[in-house]
Amino acid sequence: MAKIGFVGTGIMGTPMVINLLNAGHDVKVWNRTPSKLKTLLDTGAVACPELSQVGVDVEFLVCMLSDGKTCDEILFQEQGAVSQLKPKSTVIVMSSIPVAKAKEQSQRCSQLGLQYLDAPVSGGEKGAINANLAIMVGGDEHVFSQAETVFKSLGRSVLVGKTGCGELAKLVNQMIVASTIATVSEGLLMAQQGGADPRKFKEALSGGFADSPILQQHGERMLNETFEPGGTARTQLKDTNTAMAHAQTLGLNLPVAKLVDQLFESMVNAGDGGLDHSGLIRELKRLNRLTL
């Protein structure tokens, strides 16, 4: 079993650490607010009072933080998370960050004698809890094979390509997720306004070509109007913004993704950024002057 350091014990990180512990790995954790680690300590994790200690005597350091800037700060500050890692240890950044940022972090790790994988995930809180995350990995094949013992405890991993390709796959994933949420929102709204029973409408589509986990899971949230976040609209907007910026560097015009990005921006600007991204149906209701 592996010795793992883990930073980023939030909505996704906490169940991921629990699954690593349940698989028999030794896991050290750090959080700015130590009281937030109680559940993990009760499960068997070791708390590190100082950030630098999370990298002492571990083979892998997993980073599951909100964005590239935060990852840089926690990983590379003086006495940061990587400061005590042994040479040839592997840094695994599972956050959703820009492709260019992943390449930059990889170079910084290489200069420190460390290995690096960018390995963002999809599946949300439910996938993290059930250890069936889709893990998109960029990096060296040999390093990936070494890290599979970590990934197998969290879900299904696929090496997509060289460094940065994991983040590229996640950007595409987020574009598809965001666009599907928008389309499901429009479909449920149209069905309801047209006089159909929206629950029966959702049932009728189940099993057909229009069916999807988003229709089933997020569609249910929309019908129940329960938008406690698994993934927030604010985070979704961060990812669609990043996807649009990367598309520009490739000289691509992606009109559907651009429109969906604008819809999420309007939702966040309206004050719904802390809601689950399935709350986009509220923005469509606003656009149509319907009661929320």
C-alpha positions, 0 to 999 in steps of 0.5 A: 500500500502507498504512503500518500500526502493529501491537500484539499479536503473539501466536498470532493477531497474528503470522500477521496481520502476516506476511500484511500484509507479504506483501501489500506493506504497511509494518508497524511492530510493538511487543512488550514482549518484543522477542525475540518479534519475530524471525520478523516482523523476518525477514519484513520488519517494523520493530521499535519500541523504544518503544511510542509509535513504533508510531504514527509515520507510519502511516495505520492502527494495528491492536490485537490484544490479549487484552482491553479493559483491555489495549487501553486500557493499550497504546493510551491510556497516556501515550506509548501507541500512539496518542500519535503518530498523525496526525489522521484516522489510523484505530485498528482494534481487532481484539480481542474486547472488550465492546460498551460498551468499543468505544464508549468507545474510539471516543469517546476516539479522536474526542476525539484527532482519530482514526478508529476501527473495532471489527473482531474476527475469527473463524477462529482461528490457522488462519484467521489463517495462511491469511488467511481470517479472518471480520472483523466490523466496526463503525463509519462506512462511509467509514472502513470503505472506507478500511480495506478495504485492510488487511482484504483482506490478512487475510480477508473483512470485513463492516460489520455496523453502527455502532460496537460492532456488530463486537464484538456480532457477535463475541459472537454468534459466540462464543456459537455456537462455544461451544455447538457445541463443547459439542454436538460434545463431547456427541455424540462422547462419546455415540457412543463410550460407546454402542459406535460408532466415534467416527471413523466417527461423525464421518465419517458426519455429514460433509456432513449438516446436523450437519456444521460446521468445528467438527465437522471441526476441533475434533472431530478434536482431541477424537478425538486428545486434542490440545489445544494451543491455537489459542484457549484455554478461558480466552479462550472463557470471557472471551467467553461471560462478556462475552456473558452480561453484554451479554445482561443489558443487553438484557433477554434470557434465553439459557438454552443460552448460560448453561449453556455459559458455566457449563461453560467456567467449570468447565473453567477452574476445573478447571485446563484454562484454558490448553487449546484450547477443544475441550478442553471434552470433558474437562469432560464426561468429568469430569461423567460420571466417565470416565477422562481 
